[in-house]
Amino acid sequence: MSTPTAFQTSKILPNSAHAMAPRQSRVDAMAASIKEIGILEPILVRKVGHRYEITPGGGMVRWLAATKLGMDIVPIRVLQLDEEDCAAASLIANMSREPIAPEETVGNLERLIEQFGENVADLVMEQIPDLREAAASNPELQARINAVLARCKI
């Protein structure tokens, strides 16, 4: 069976790990852009059962905008992501989209460790320099960071 390159909007699921809905102003701006020039990049999805789920950072805003415009079919690109890859991609997408509070970053890392254990140590190590600076004046955050490091055996 070939992989689809377009799919029905109504049969695409939002990402189940997507913590925050995008701001309506972003959806409205994307809808205006799509109306004017179309969807330039496919929505990145992964197969979940008989449906497709948007990957983290894969185009939630484009999908919402297309749905708002009443589009029946949207371009997609199917990626092969397991649960661990999807969780890591979610963290990376959240961190790269907009600045987030260090407490939220630590919370994301705690959830990843809870789900995947010390296998996410490399991802944790990438975040530590930025977190150390933020934690310098916050003992509670420092304690959470130390616990994250300990759980990853760092």
DRENPA-3360 file (N, C-alpha, C; in nm, 2 decimals, always signed):
BEGIN
1 = MSTPTAFQ = +0.08/-0.12/+0.00/+0.00/+0.00/+0.00/+0.09/+0.12/+0.00 ~ +0.06/+0.22/-0.09/+0.14/+0.34/-0.09/+0.10/+0.44/+0.02 ~ +0.20/+0.52/+0.05/+0.17/+0.62/+0.15/+0.10/+0.74/+0.09 ~ -0.01/+0.79/+0.15/-0.08/+0.90/+0.09/+0.00/+1.03/+0.10 ~ -0.02/+1.12/+0.01/+0.04/+1.25/+0.01/-0.06/+1.36/+0.03 ~ -0.19/+1.32/+0.04/-0.30/+1.41/+0.07/-0.40/+1.33/+0.15 ~ -0.47/+1.40/+0.24/-0.56/+1.32/+0.32/-0.68/+1.41/+0.37 ~ -0.79/+1.35/+0.41/-0.91/+1.43/+0.45/-0.88/+1.49/+0.59;
9 = TSKILPNS = -0.90/+1.62/+0.59/-0.88/+1.70/+0.72/-0.96/+1.63/+0.83 ~ -1.08/+1.59/+0.81/-1.16/+1.53/+0.92/-1.11/+1.40/+0.98 ~ -1.02/+1.34/+0.90/-0.96/+1.21/+0.95/-0.82/+1.22/+1.01 ~ -0.77/+1.35/+1.02/-0.64/+1.37/+1.08/-0.67/+1.41/+1.23 ~ -0.59/+1.35/+1.32/-0.61/+1.38/+1.46/-0.51/+1.48/+1.50 ~ -0.54/+1.57/+1.60/-0.44/+1.65/+1.65/-0.35/+1.57/+1.74 ~ -0.23/+1.62/+1.76/-0.13/+1.54/+1.84/-0.18/+1.52/+1.98 ~ -0.18/+1.40/+2.03/-0.23/+1.37/+2.16/-0.15/+1.43/+2.28;
17 = AHAMAPRQ = -0.02/+1.46/+2.25/+0.07/+1.51/+2.35/+0.08/+1.66/+2.34 ~ +0.00/+1.72/+2.25/+0.01/+1.87/+2.24/-0.05/+1.94/+2.36 ~ +0.04/+2.00/+2.44/+0.00/+2.06/+2.56/-0.08/+2.19/+2.55 ~ -0.04/+2.27/+2.46/-0.11/+2.40/+2.45/-0.16/+2.42/+2.31 ~ -0.29/+2.47/+2.30/-0.34/+2.50/+2.17/-0.28/+2.63/+2.12 ~ -0.25/+2.64/+1.99/-0.19/+2.76/+1.94/-0.29/+2.88/+1.96 ~ -0.23/+2.99/+1.96/-0.31/+3.12/+1.98/-0.39/+3.13/+1.85 ~ -0.51/+3.18/+1.87/-0.61/+3.20/+1.76/-0.55/+3.30/+1.66;
25 = SRVDAMAA = -0.47/+3.40/+1.70/-0.42/+3.49/+1.61/-0.32/+3.42/+1.51 ~ -0.25/+3.32/+1.55/-0.16/+3.24/+1.46/-0.25/+3.16/+1.36 ~ -0.35/+3.10/+1.41/-0.44/+3.03/+1.32/-0.50/+3.12/+1.22 ~ -0.55/+3.23/+1.26/-0.61/+3.33/+1.17/-0.51/+3.38/+1.07 ~ -0.39/+3.41/+1.11/-0.29/+3.45/+1.01/-0.25/+3.34/+0.91 ~ -0.25/+3.22/+0.96/-0.22/+3.11/+0.87/-0.34/+3.09/+0.77 ~ -0.46/+3.10/+0.82/-0.57/+3.09/+0.73/-0.57/+3.19/+0.62 ~ -0.53/+3.31/+0.66/-0.52/+3.42/+0.56/-0.42/+3.39/+0.45;
33 = SIKEIGIL = -0.30/+3.33/+0.50/-0.20/+3.29/+0.41/-0.24/+3.18/+0.32 ~ -0.30/+3.08/+0.38/-0.35/+2.96/+0.30/-0.45/+3.01/+0.19 ~ -0.54/+3.10/+0.23/-0.64/+3.15/+0.14/-0.57/+3.22/+0.02 ~ -0.47/+3.29/+0.05/-0.40/+3.37/-0.05/-0.31/+3.28/-0.14 ~ -0.23/+3.20/-0.08/-0.13/+3.12/-0.16/-0.13/+2.97/-0.14 ~ -0.22/+2.92/-0.06/-0.23/+2.78/-0.04/-0.14/+2.73/+0.07 ~ -0.14/+2.60/+0.09/-0.05/+2.53/+0.19/+0.08/+2.50/+0.12 ~ +0.19/+2.56/+0.17/+0.32/+2.55/+0.10/+0.39/+2.42/+0.15;
41 = EPILVRKV = +0.37/+2.38/+0.28/+0.44/+2.27/+0.33/+0.34/+2.16/+0.38 ~ +0.36/+2.04/+0.35/+0.26/+1.94/+0.39/+0.26/+1.93/+0.55 ~ +0.15/+1.88/+0.60/+0.14/+1.86/+0.74/+0.20/+1.72/+0.77 ~ +0.29/+1.72/+0.87/+0.36/+1.60/+0.91/+0.28/+1.52/+1.00 ~ +0.26/+1.39/+0.96/+0.17/+1.30/+1.04/+0.24/+1.17/+1.06 ~ +0.19/+1.09/+1.16/+0.23/+0.96/+1.17/+0.10/+0.87/+1.18 ~ +0.12/+0.75/+1.13/+0.00/+0.66/+1.13/-0.02/+0.60/+1.27 ~ -0.15/+0.62/+1.31/-0.19/+0.57/+1.44/-0.32/+0.49/+1.41;
49 = GHRYEITP = -0.31/+0.36/+1.41/-0.43/+0.28/+1.38/-0.47/+0.30/+1.23 ~ -0.59/+0.34/+1.21/-0.64/+0.36/+1.07/-0.64/+0.51/+1.04 ~ -0.59/+0.59/+1.13/-0.59/+0.74/+1.11/-0.45/+0.79/+1.11 ~ -0.44/+0.92/+1.09/-0.31/+0.99/+1.10/-0.32/+1.10/+1.20 ~ -0.21/+1.11/+1.28/-0.20/+1.20/+1.39/-0.09/+1.30/+1.35 ~ -0.11/+1.43/+1.38/-0.02/+1.53/+1.35/+0.10/+1.52/+1.44 ~ +0.22/+1.52/+1.39/+0.34/+1.51/+1.48/+0.37/+1.64/+1.55 ~ +0.44/+1.63/+1.66/+0.48/+1.76/+1.72/+0.55/+1.85/+1.63;
57 = GGGMVRWL = +0.51/+1.97/+1.62/+0.58/+2.07/+1.53/+0.55/+2.04/+1.38 ~ +0.45/+1.95/+1.36/+0.42/+1.91/+1.22/+0.32/+1.98/+1.15 ~ +0.26/+2.08/+1.21/+0.16/+2.16/+1.13/+0.03/+2.17/+1.20 ~ +0.02/+2.17/+1.33/-0.11/+2.19/+1.40/-0.18/+2.32/+1.35 ~ -0.10/+2.43/+1.34/-0.16/+2.56/+1.30/-0.21/+2.55/+1.16 ~ -0.14/+2.48/+1.07/-0.19/+2.47/+0.93/-0.31/+2.39/+0.92 ~ -0.32/+2.28/+1.00/-0.44/+2.19/+1.00/-0.56/+2.27/+1.06 ~ -0.54/+2.34/+1.17/-0.65/+2.42/+1.22/-0.70/+2.53/+1.13;
65 = AATKLGMD = -0.60/+2.59/+1.06/-0.64/+2.69/+0.96/-0.71/+2.63/+0.84 ~ -0.66/+2.52/+0.79/-0.73/+2.45/+0.68/-0.87/+2.41/+0.72 ~ -0.89/+2.36/+0.84/-1.02/+2.32/+0.89/-1.11/+2.44/+0.90 ~ -1.05/+2.55/+0.95/-1.13/+2.68/+0.96/-1.18/+2.72/+0.83 ~ -1.10/+2.70/+0.73/-1.13/+2.74/+0.59/-1.23/+2.64/+0.52 ~ -1.25/+2.53/+0.59/-1.34/+2.43/+0.53/-1.28/+2.34/+0.42 ~ -1.14/+2.34/+0.43/-1.07/+2.25/+0.33/-1.10/+2.10/+0.36 ~ -1.13/+2.03/+0.26/-1.16/+1.88/+0.28/-1.03/+1.80/+0.27;
73 = IVPIRVLQ = -0.94/+1.84/+0.19/-0.82/+1.76/+0.17/-0.70/+1.86/+0.19 ~ -0.59/+1.80/+0.26/-0.47/+1.88/+0.28/-0.35/+1.79/+0.25 ~ -0.24/+1.85/+0.21/-0.12/+1.77/+0.18/-0.06/+1.72/+0.31 ~ -0.01/+1.60/+0.31/+0.05/+1.54/+0.43/+0.18/+1.47/+0.39 ~ +0.27/+1.45/+0.49/+0.39/+1.37/+0.47/+0.39/+1.28/+0.59 ~ +0.39/+1.15/+0.56/+0.38/+1.05/+0.67/+0.52/+1.01/+0.72 ~ +0.54/+1.03/+0.85/+0.67/+1.00/+0.91/+0.66/+0.87/+0.99 ~ +0.77/+0.80/+1.01/+0.77/+0.68/+1.09/+0.83/+0.72/+1.22;
81 = LDEEDCAA = +0.74/+0.75/+1.32/+0.79/+0.79/+1.45/+0.72/+0.70/+1.56 ~ +0.80/+0.65/+1.65/+0.75/+0.57/+1.76/+0.71/+0.67/+1.87 ~ +0.67/+0.61/+1.98/+0.62/+0.70/+2.09/+0.74/+0.78/+2.15 ~ +0.86/+0.72/+2.16/+0.97/+0.79/+2.22/+1.01/+0.91/+2.12 ~ +1.02/+0.88/+1.99/+1.06/+0.98/+1.90/+0.95/+1.10/+1.90 ~ +0.83/+1.06/+1.91/+0.72/+1.16/+1.91/+0.73/+1.25/+2.04 ~ +0.76/+1.19/+2.15/+0.77/+1.26/+2.28/+0.89/+1.36/+2.27 ~ +1.00/+1.31/+2.22/+1.12/+1.40/+2.21/+1.09/+1.51/+2.11;
89 = ASLIANMS = +1.03/+1.48/+2.00/+0.99/+1.58/+1.90/+0.90/+1.68/+1.96 ~ +0.81/+1.64/+2.05/+0.72/+1.73/+2.11/+0.79/+1.83/+2.20 ~ +0.89/+1.78/+2.28/+0.97/+1.87/+2.36/+1.05/+1.97/+2.28 ~ +1.11/+1.92/+2.18/+1.19/+2.01/+2.09/+1.10/+2.11/+2.02 ~ +0.99/+2.07/+1.97/+0.90/+2.16/+1.91/+0.85/+2.27/+2.00 ~ +0.81/+2.23/+2.13/+0.77/+2.33/+2.22/+0.88/+2.43/+2.26 ~ +1.00/+2.38/+2.27/+1.11/+2.47/+2.31/+1.15/+2.56/+2.19 ~ +1.13/+2.52/+2.07/+1.18/+2.60/+1.96/+1.07/+2.70/+1.91;
97 = REPIAPEE = +0.94/+2.67/+1.95/+0.83/+2.75/+1.90/+0.83/+2.89/+1.96 ~ +0.83/+2.89/+2.09/+0.82/+3.02/+2.16/+0.90/+3.00/+2.29 ~ +0.96/+3.11/+2.35/+1.03/+3.09/+2.47/+0.93/+3.04/+2.58 ~ +0.98/+2.94/+2.65/+0.89/+2.89/+2.76/+0.97/+2.90/+2.89 ~ +0.90/+2.90/+3.00/+0.96/+2.92/+3.13/+1.04/+2.80/+3.16 ~ +1.16/+2.82/+3.24/+1.24/+2.71/+3.28/+1.16/+2.60/+3.35 ~ +1.07/+2.64/+3.43/+0.99/+2.54/+3.51/+0.91/+2.45/+3.41 ~ +0.86/+2.50/+3.30/+0.79/+2.42/+3.20/+0.89/+2.33/+3.13;
105 = TVGNLERL = +1.01/+2.38/+3.10/+1.11/+2.29/+3.04/+1.14/+2.17/+3.13 ~ +1.16/+2.20/+3.26/+1.19/+2.09/+3.35/+1.07/+2.00/+3.36 ~ +0.95/+2.05/+3.36/+0.83/+1.96/+3.36/+0.83/+1.87/+3.24 ~ +0.86/+1.93/+3.12/+0.87/+1.85/+3.00/+0.97/+1.74/+3.01 ~ +1.09/+1.77/+3.07/+1.19/+1.67/+3.08/+1.15/+1.56/+3.18 ~ +1.08/+1.61/+3.29/+1.03/+1.51/+3.39/+0.93/+1.41/+3.33 ~ +0.84/+1.46/+3.24/+0.75/+1.37/+3.17/+0.82/+1.28/+3.08 ~ +0.92/+1.33/+3.01/+1.00/+1.24/+2.92/+1.06/+1.13/+3.00;
113 = IEQFGENV = +1.13/+1.16/+3.11/+1.20/+1.06/+3.19/+1.10/+0.96/+3.25 ~ +0.98/+1.01/+3.29/+0.88/+0.92/+3.34/+0.84/+0.82/+3.24 ~ +0.83/+0.87/+3.11/+0.78/+0.78/+3.01/+0.89/+0.69/+2.95 ~ +1.01/+0.74/+2.94/+1.12/+0.67/+2.87/+1.24/+0.64/+2.95 ~ +1.25/+0.69/+3.08/+1.36/+0.66/+3.16/+1.49/+0.73/+3.12 ~ +1.60/+0.67/+3.15/+1.73/+0.73/+3.13/+1.76/+0.74/+2.98 ~ +1.68/+0.68/+2.89/+1.71/+0.69/+2.75/+1.71/+0.83/+2.69 ~ +1.65/+0.92/+2.77/+1.65/+1.06/+2.72/+1.76/+1.15/+2.77;
121 = ADLVMEQI = +1.86/+1.08/+2.82/+1.98/+1.16/+2.89/+2.04/+1.26/+2.79 ~ +2.06/+1.22/+2.67/+2.12/+1.32/+2.57/+2.03/+1.44/+2.56 ~ +1.90/+1.42/+2.55/+1.81/+1.54/+2.54/+1.82/+1.62/+2.67 ~ +1.83/+1.56/+2.78/+1.84/+1.63/+2.91/+1.97/+1.71/+2.91 ~ +2.08/+1.65/+2.87/+2.21/+1.72/+2.87/+2.21/+1.85/+2.78 ~ +2.13/+1.84/+2.67/+2.12/+1.96/+2.58/+2.06/+2.08/+2.65 ~ +1.97/+2.05/+2.75/+1.89/+2.16/+2.81/+1.96/+2.21/+2.94 ~ +2.05/+2.14/+3.00/+2.10/+2.17/+3.13/+2.17/+2.31/+3.13;
129 = PDLREAAA = +2.25/+2.35/+3.03/+2.32/+2.48/+3.04/+2.22/+2.60/+3.06 ~ +2.11/+2.60/+2.98/+2.01/+2.70/+3.00/+1.94/+2.69/+3.13 ~ +1.91/+2.57/+3.17/+1.84/+2.55/+3.30/+1.92/+2.59/+3.42 ~ +2.05/+2.56/+3.42/+2.14/+2.60/+3.53/+2.13/+2.75/+3.56 ~ +2.14/+2.83/+3.46/+2.13/+2.97/+3.47/+2.00/+3.02/+3.54 ~ +1.89/+2.96/+3.49/+1.76/+3.00/+3.55/+1.75/+2.95/+3.69 ~ +1.81/+2.84/+3.72/+1.79/+2.78/+3.85/+1.88/+2.84/+3.96 ~ +1.98/+2.92/+3.92/+2.08/+2.98/+4.01/+2.01/+3.05/+4.13;
137 = SNPELQAR = +1.90/+3.12/+4.10/+1.83/+3.19/+4.21/+1.70/+3.13/+4.25 ~ +1.68/+3.00/+4.21/+1.55/+2.93/+4.25/+1.58/+2.79/+4.30 ~ +1.59/+2.78/+4.43/+1.63/+2.65/+4.49/+1.53/+2.54/+4.46 ~ +1.41/+2.56/+4.45/+1.31/+2.46/+4.41/+1.34/+2.41/+4.27 ~ +1.36/+2.50/+4.18/+1.39/+2.46/+4.04/+1.53/+2.38/+4.04 ~ +1.62/+2.43/+4.11/+1.75/+2.36/+4.12/+1.73/+2.21/+4.17 ~ +1.65/+2.19/+4.27/+1.62/+2.06/+4.32/+1.56/+1.97/+4.22 ~ +1.46/+2.03/+4.14/+1.40/+1.95/+4.03/+1.50/+1.91/+3.93;
145 = INAVLARC = +1.59/+2.00/+3.89/+1.69/+1.98/+3.79/+1.79/+1.87/+3.84 ~ +1.83/+1.87/+3.97/+1.91/+1.77/+4.02/+1.84/+1.63/+4.02 ~ +1.71/+1.63/+4.05/+1.64/+1.51/+4.04/+1.63/+1.45/+3.90 ~ +1.62/+1.54/+3.80/+1.61/+1.50/+3.66/+1.75/+1.44/+3.63 ~ +1.86/+1.50/+3.67/+1.99/+1.45/+3.64/+2.01/+1.32/+3.70 ~ +1.97/+1.30/+3.83/+1.99/+1.18/+3.90/+1.91/+1.06/+3.83 ~ +1.79/+1.09/+3.79/+1.71/+0.99/+3.72/+1.77/+0.94/+3.59 ~ +1.84/+1.03/+3.53/+1.91/+1.00/+3.40/+2.05/+0.94/+3.42;
153 = KI = +2.09/+0.93/+3.55/+2.22/+0.89/+3.59/+2.33/+0.98/+3.53 ~ +2.31/+1.11/+3.54/+2.40/+1.21/+3.49/+2.47/+1.27/+3.61;
% end
